[in-house]
Amino acid sequence: MSEIKLNLTMIFELPHPVFHVVKRVATREKVDVYVVGGYVRDLILQRENKDIDFVVVGSGINLAMEVAREINPNIEVVEYRNFGTAMFRVDDLCIEFVGARKESYNRNSRNPVVENGTLEDDQNRRDFTINAMAIGLNEHNFGQLIDPFDGLGDLEQKIIRTPLDPDITFSDDPLRMLRAVRFATQLGFTIHDTAFEALSRNAERLTILSQERITDELNKIILSSKPSIGFKILSKTGLLTYILPELESLKGVEVKGEQGHKDNFYHTLEVLDNISRTTYNLWLRWAAILHDIGKSKTKRFDNTHGWTFHGHEVVGVKMTEKIFKRLKLPTTQKMKYVQKLVLLHMRPIVLAQEIVTDSAIRRLLFEAGDDIDDLMLLCDADITSKNPQKVARFLENYRLVRRKLVEIEEKDRIRNFQPPVTGEMIMERFGLPPCKTVGDIKDAIKEAILDGTIENSYEAAWQFALSVAKKMGLNPIK
């Protein structure tokens, strides 16, 4: 993020033509209008923002219609009359107008009672000081910053702070708590002490939010450049217990005698940060979050082996489905992708510690399919040892695994392979109906190819199928 460069006159340049159109139309319509919120914040931070929000002291819908007509009569304006807003798109910009308003809340809902208000009322209802700044767009104040809560100072100090009492701000709309964590994570800012303490006091208020809203903010945190920042805040404030208690339960180290185990919560966050340096794939990042999620349920201690987590990947697959359903994440291919990586994430690690056989590589390729490269990225990210020699040894072993993956795939074409002899062929040749015997022959062919007993070809597979059938007492139909 660039350092903030302040314009000492507090007049900001607004080069995009849309601002001058808004100024012209607002002057004609005799209404005051301001650009507000995230666009102003990002303009100062020199960050790109394609969403421009305008506040009108009057009807936001009417001004939106007039501005759109001025730009291009064919622009489609979408109105939300219940909320007094309207939006349209120009090129790659999403432009929204809303009437200035003041709000009051019922404790059991985050949907406010809205009344028409002034610019001051509108700024008072904003979530954070850095989002409460406005820039005038009328003749008398074009480009002038209006900053009643010193949002500019908080941007300089890199602080997330609420304009008013944080307990009221967060209790009124608990989504603001997750937004505070998200902005702190995305911007690398610190949440002000009074706001941080209010997060803990109001954590239970998350229960009035829809799951979709919570998950949307959580995904934005996950997609930040260093998501561990957000998860540490969520944990310290007690918010994580209401969102992803399975991850919170990984926290802590238990010691028996002189033997302890690593803190799997902080290990998971390291893996998440590591994977985030290499991919923007949300679902691969989710795989990093959930790869060890089964460890809290499989943790055991015995005097011979110490701490073990046997089968945590299998348990993790089942937990992944429950988590995806609860968080209302997609339970189709995205979930199956994450489950596959959770299930297989230990396999390359085991291969890296042992002699890498062709058979083991074939099986890994077969089970991972097109996701093998993502699996290896996850395995790289899973190396969090502080011992440089250990890290170097693992990386060297992974290079060996990768080389073998390429060699075996080029030779045997195992990735996503289907046995070259189908069930239909077997039924036709031996006069069989659909039955277990057909499946047994197919499985025998698959295992033989994966073991390297036969080539992955039709001729080799068919000859092998005939030999298997013969042992079963089956004869081909003449």
C-alpha positions in Angstrom: 0.0 0.0 0.0 1.4 3.4 -0.9 2.2 6.0 1.7 -0.6 8.6 2.1 0.3 11.9 0.4 -1.9 14.6 1.8 -3.1 17.6 -0.2 -2.6 20.4 2.4 -5.5 22.5 0.9 -7.8 19.5 1.4 -9.0 19.8 -2.2 -8.8 16.6 -4.2 -8.6 16.1 -7.9 -11.5 14.1 -9.3 -10.3 13.4 -12.9 -13.0 10.9 -14.0 -15.6 12.6 -16.2 -18.5 11.2 -14.2 -17.8 13.6 -11.3 -18.2 16.6 -13.6 -21.4 15.3 -15.0 -22.7 14.8 -11.4 -21.6 18.4 -10.5 -23.4 19.8 -13.6 -26.7 17.9 -13.0 -26.7 18.6 -9.3 -26.3 22.3 -10.0 -29.2 22.2 -12.4 -31.4 20.2 -10.0 -30.4 22.4 -7.1 -29.4 19.6 -4.7 -26.2 19.0 -2.7 -24.3 15.8 -3.6 -21.1 14.2 -2.2 -18.9 11.2 -3.1 -18.5 9.2 0.1 -17.2 6.1 1.8 -14.8 3.6 0.3 -14.1 5.6 -2.9 -12.8 8.6 -0.8 -10.8 6.3 1.4 -9.1 4.5 -1.5 -8.6 7.8 -3.4 -6.5 9.0 -0.5 -4.7 5.6 -0.2 -4.1 5.6 -3.9 -5.9 2.2 -4.2 -8.1 1.4 -7.2 -11.9 1.3 -6.5 -14.5 0.7 -9.1 -17.5 1.4 -6.9 -18.5 5.0 -6.5 -21.1 5.9 -3.9 -22.8 9.3 -4.0 -24.9 10.8 -1.2 -27.6 13.3 -2.2 -29.3 15.7 0.2 -32.6 14.9 -1.4 -33.7 12.1 -3.7 -30.8 9.8 -4.7 -33.1 8.0 -7.2 -34.1 11.2 -9.0 -30.5 12.4 -9.3 -29.3 9.0 -10.5 -31.9 9.0 -13.3 -30.8 12.5 -14.4 -27.1 11.7 -14.3 -27.6 8.5 -16.2 -29.7 10.3 -18.8 -27.0 13.0 -19.2 -24.2 10.4 -19.7 -26.2 8.1 -22.1 -30.0 7.9 -22.5 -29.7 4.1 -23.0 -28.1 3.4 -19.6 -30.2 1.1 -17.5 -30.8 2.4 -14.0 -31.7 -0.2 -11.3 -33.9 1.3 -8.5 -34.3 0.1 -4.9 -37.1 2.3 -3.8 -37.4 0.6 -0.4 -33.8 1.8 0.4 -34.0 5.1 -1.6 -31.1 4.0 -3.8 -30.4 3.6 -7.5 -27.4 2.3 -9.4 -26.0 2.0 -12.9 -22.8 1.0 -14.6 -20.6 3.2 -16.8 -17.7 1.3 -18.4 -16.1 -0.6 -15.6 -17.5 1.6 -12.8 -20.5 0.7 -10.6 -22.2 4.0 -9.6 -24.7 4.2 -6.8 -26.8 7.1 -5.5 -28.6 7.3 -2.1 -30.4 10.0 -0.3 -28.8 11.3 2.9 -30.4 9.5 5.8 -30.3 8.9 9.5 -31.0 5.5 11.1 -32.3 3.9 14.2 -32.2 0.2 15.1 -34.3 -2.5 16.8 -32.1 -4.8 18.9 -33.3 -7.9 17.2 -32.6 -6.8 13.6 -29.8 -5.2 11.7 -32.3 -3.6 9.3 -32.6 0.0 10.5 -35.6 2.4 10.5 -34.5 5.0 7.9 -35.4 8.7 7.8 -34.3 11.5 5.4 -31.4 13.3 6.9 -28.5 15.7 6.4 -24.9 14.9 5.3 -24.0 15.1 8.9 -26.6 12.4 9.8 -25.3 10.3 7.0 -21.7 10.5 8.1 -22.7 9.7 11.7 -24.2 6.4 10.6 -21.0 5.2 8.9 -19.2 2.2 10.2 -15.6 3.7 10.5 -14.0 7.1 10.5 -12.0 6.1 7.4 -15.3 5.4 5.6 -17.1 8.5 6.9 -15.2 11.1 4.8 -17.0 12.9 2.0 -15.9 15.1 -0.9 -18.2 17.9 -2.2 -19.3 17.9 -5.8 -21.2 21.2 -6.0 -19.9 24.5 -7.4 -19.1 25.8 -4.0 -17.2 22.8 -2.6 -16.1 20.7 -5.6 -13.2 18.5 -4.4 -13.3 19.7 -0.8 -12.9 17.0 1.9 -15.5 16.9 4.6 -14.0 14.9 7.5 -15.8 15.4 10.8 -14.2 12.4 12.6 -10.6 12.8 11.4 -10.7 9.9 9.2 -7.7 11.4 7.4 -5.7 11.2 10.6 -6.8 7.6 11.2 -5.6 6.7 7.6 -2.2 8.3 8.5 -2.1 6.3 11.8 -3.5 3.2 10.1 -6.3 2.8 12.6 -9.8 1.4 12.4 -12.1 3.4 14.6 -15.8 4.0 14.8 -17.2 7.5 14.5 -19.5 7.1 17.5 -19.6 4.7 20.5 -18.3 1.4 19.2 -20.7 -0.6 21.4 -23.7 1.1 19.8 -22.1 0.9 16.3 -21.5 -2.9 16.6 -24.7 -3.7 18.5 -26.8 -1.8 15.9 -25.3 -3.6 13.0 -23.1 -6.6 14.0 -21.9 -7.0 10.4 -19.7 -4.0 11.1 -17.6 -6.1 13.5 -16.6 -8.4 10.6 -16.0 -5.4 8.4 -13.7 -4.0 11.0 -11.7 -7.3 10.9 -11.8 -7.3 7.2 -10.5 -3.8 6.7 -7.8 -4.4 9.3 -6.7 -7.5 7.4 -6.9 -5.9 3.9 -5.3 -2.6 4.8 -2.8 -3.9 7.4 -4.4 -1.5 9.9 -4.8 -1.8 13.7 -8.3 -1.8 15.3 -8.4 1.0 18.0 -8.4 -0.3 21.5 -11.9 0.9 22.4 -13.3 -0.7 19.2 -11.3 -3.9 19.8 -12.8 -4.3 23.3 -16.3 -3.6 21.9 -15.8 -6.5 19.4 -15.4 -8.9 22.3 -18.3 -7.5 24.3 -20.7 -7.7 21.3 -19.5 -11.0 19.7 -22.8 -12.7 20.5 -24.6 -10.2 18.3 -23.3 -12.1 15.3 -26.2 -14.5 15.9 -28.7 -12.1 14.4 -26.9 -11.9 11.1 -27.7 -14.1 8.1 -25.1 -16.8 7.4 -24.7 -15.5 3.8 -23.5 -12.1 5.1 -21.1 -13.6 7.6 -19.6 -16.0 5.0 -19.3 -13.2 2.4 -17.1 -11.2 4.9 -15.2 -14.3 5.9 -14.3 -15.0 2.3 -13.1 -11.5 1.8 -10.8 -11.9 4.8 -9.6 -15.2 3.3 -8.8 -13.6 0.0 -6.6 -10.9 1.5 -2.9 -11.0 1.1 -2.2 -12.1 4.7 -5.5 -13.6 6.0 -3.9 -14.8 9.3 -4.2 -11.2 10.5 -8.0 -11.5 10.4 -8.2 -14.9 11.9 -6.1 -13.9 14.8 -8.4 -10.9 15.5 -11.4 -13.2 15.1 -10.0 -15.6 17.7 -8.8 -12.9 20.2 -12.2 -11.2 20.2 -14.3 -14.4 20.5 -15.9 -13.9 17.1 -14.3 -17.0 15.6 -16.3 -19.2 18.1 -19.5 -18.0 16.5 -18.2 -18.5 12.9 -15.8 -21.4 12.7 -15.5 -23.1 16.2 -13.8 -26.1 14.6 -10.8 -23.9 13.8 -10.8 -22.3 17.2 -10.7 -25.8 18.8 -7.3 -26.5 17.2 -5.8 -23.8 19.4 -3.4 -24.7 22.2 -0.7 -27.2 23.0 -1.1 -30.2 25.3 1.9 -31.6 27.1 2.3 -35.1 28.5 5.6 -35.6 30.3 8.1 -33.8 28.2 6.2 -34.4 24.9 4.0 -31.6 23.4 2.6 -31.1 19.9 2.5 -28.0 17.8 -0.3 -25.5 18.1 -2.4 -26.6 15.1 -4.4 -23.3 15.0 -1.3 -21.2 14.4 0.2 -23.9 12.1 -3.0 -23.7 10.0 -2.7 -19.9 9.8 0.9 -20.2 8.6 -0.2 -22.7 5.9 -3.0 -20.3 4.9 -0.5 -17.4 4.6 1.9 -19.5 2.7 -0.7 -20.7 0.2 -1.9 -17.1 -0.2 1.4 -16.1 -1.5 1.1 -18.5 -4.5 -2.6 -18.4 -5.4 -5.8 -16.3 -5.3 -7.9 -19.5 -5.6 -10.5 -19.1 -2.7 -11.1 -22.9 -2.6 -7.4 -23.8 -2.4 -7.2 -21.3 0.5 -10.2 -23.0 2.1 -8.4 -26.3 1.7 -5.4 -24.8 3.6 -7.8 -23.7 6.4 -9.4 -27.2 6.7 -6.5 -29.5 5.9 -5.9 -30.3 9.6 -9.4 -29.6 10.9 -9.8 -33.2 12.0 -6.9 -33.1 14.4 -8.9 -31.9 17.4 -11.0 -35.1 17.1 -8.2 -37.5 16.4 -5.6 -36.3 18.9 -4.3 -39.2 21.0 -1.2 -39.9 23.2 0.6 -43.1 23.9 4.0 -43.7 25.5 5.4 -45.4 22.4 4.5 -42.9 19.7 3.7 -39.7 21.7 1.1 -37.5 20.2 -0.7 -38.8 17.1 -3.5 -37.7 14.8 -4.2 -40.9 12.9 -6.9 -40.6 10.3 -7.4 -36.8 10.8 -7.6 -36.4 7.0 -10.6 -38.8 6.8 -12.3 -37.1 9.7 -11.5 -33.8 8.1 -13.4 -34.7 4.9 -16.6 -35.4 6.9 -16.1 -32.1 8.9 -15.6 -30.2 5.7 -19.1 -31.2 4.4 -20.7 -30.1 7.7 -18.8 -26.8 7.7 -19.7 -26.0 4.1 -23.3 -26.7 4.7 -23.4 -24.6 7.9 -21.6 -21.6 6.2 -23.8 -22.0 3.1 -20.7 -22.4 0.9 -21.3 -24.3 -2.4 -21.7 -28.0 -1.7 -21.2 -29.1 -5.3 -17.8 -29.3 -7.1 -16.2 -26.6 -4.9 -16.7 -28.6 -1.7 -15.7 -31.9 -3.4 -12.4 -30.2 -4.5 -11.7 -29.0 -1.0 -12.5 -32.5 0.4 -10.2 -34.1 -2.1 -7.3 -31.9 -1.0 -8.0 -32.4 2.7 -8.1 -36.2 2.1 -4.9 -36.3 0.1 -2.8 -33.7 1.7 -0.7 -36.2 3.7 0.1 -38.4 0.7 2.9 -36.4 -0.9 4.3 -35.8 2.5 4.5 -39.5 3.1 6.1 -40.0 -0.3 8.6 -37.3 0.4 9.7 -39.3 3.5 10.0 -42.7 1.9 11.4 -44.3 -1.3 9.1 -43.0 -4.0 7.8 -46.0 -6.0 6.1 -45.8 -9.4 3.1 -47.5 -8.0 2.6 -44.9 -5.2 3.0 -42.1 -7.8 0.4 -43.7 -10.1 -2.1 -44.0 -7.3 -1.6 -40.4 -6.3 -2.0 -39.2 -9.9 -5.1 -41.3 -10.3 -6.8 -40.0 -7.1 -5.7 -36.3 -7.4 -6.4 -36.1 -11.2 -6.3 -32.5 -12.5 -5.9 -31.2 -8.9 -2.5 -32.7 -8.5 -0.7 -29.4 -9.0 -2.9 -27.7 -6.4 -2.3 -30.5 -4.0 1.4 -30.1 -4.3 1.1 -26.3 -3.7 -0.8 -27.1 -0.5 1.9 -29.5 0.5 4.6 -26.9 -0.1 2.6 -24.5 2.1 2.3 -27.1 4.8 6.0 -26.9 5.5 6.1 -24.6 8.5 9.1 -25.9 10.3 11.5 -23.3 11.8 14.4 -25.7 11.1 16.1 -24.6 7.8 17.7 -28.1 7.3 14.3 -29.8 7.7 12.7 -27.4 5.3 15.4 -27.9 2.7 15.2 -31.7 3.0 11.4 -31.6 2.5 11.7 -29.3 -0.5 14.3 -31.5 -2.1 12.1 -34.5 -1.6 9.1 -32.7 -3.0 11.2 -31.9 -6.1 11.8 -35.6 -6.5 8.1 -36.4 -6.1 7.3 -33.7 -8.7 9.8 -35.1 -11.2 8.4 -38.6 -10.7 4.8 -37.2 -11.2 5.8 -35.8 -14.6 7.7 -38.9 -15.6 4.9 -41.3 -14.7 2.2 -39.2 -16.3 4.2 -38.9 -19.5 4.8 -42.7 -19.6 1.5 -44.1 -18.3 -1.1 -41.3 -18.8 -2.7 -42.1 -15.4 -4.2 -38.7 -14.5 -8.0 -39.0 -14.8 -7.6 -42.3 -16.6 -10.5 -44.7 -17.1 -9.7 -48.4 -17.4 -9.5 -49.0 -21.2 -11.9 -52.0 -20.9 -15.4 -50.9 -19.9 -18.1 -52.7 -18.0 -20.2 -52.8 -21.1 -17.4 -54.6 -23.0 -17.0 -57.2 -20.2 -20.8 -57.9 -20.0 -21.0 -58.3 -23.8 -18.0 -60.6 -24.1 -19.0 -62.9 -21.2 -22.8 -62.6 -21.5 -23.1 -61.1 -18.0 -25.8 -58.8 -16.7 -24.8 -55.8 -14.5 -23.4 -57.4 -11.4 -20.5 -57.5 -8.8 -18.4 -59.8 -11.1 -18.2 -57.1 -13.7 -17.1 -54.6 -11.1 -14.5 -57.0 -9.8 -12.9 -57.5 -13.2 -12.8 -53.7 -13.8 -11.2 -53.1 -10.4 -8.6 -55.8 -11.1 -7.7 -54.1 -14.3 -7.4 -50.7 -12.6 -5.2 -52.1 -9.8 -3.0 -53.9 -12.3 -2.4 -50.7 -14.2 -1.8 -48.6 -11.0 0.6 -51.3 -9.7 2.5 -51.3 -13.0 1.7 -55.0 -13.6 0.3 -54.1 -17.1 0.5 -51.1 -19.4 -2.3 -48.6 -19.6 -3.5 -49.8 -23.0 -6.5 -51.6 -24.5 -4.6 -54.7 -25.6 -2.8 -55.2 -22.3 -6.0 -54.5 -20.3 -8.1 -56.9 -22.4 -5.6 -59.8 -22.1 -5.5 -59.2 -18.4 -9.3 -59.2 -18.2 -9.4 -62.5 -20.0 -7.0 -64.1 -17.5 -8.9 -62.7 -14.5 -12.2 -64.0 -16.0 -10.7 -67.4 -16.5 -9.7 -67.7 -12.9 -13.3 -66.9 -12.0 -14.5 -69.7 -14.2 -15.9 -67.5 -16.9 -15.5 -68.2 -20.6 -16.0 -65.6 -23.4 -19.0 -66.1 -25.7 -17.9 -67.5 -29.0 
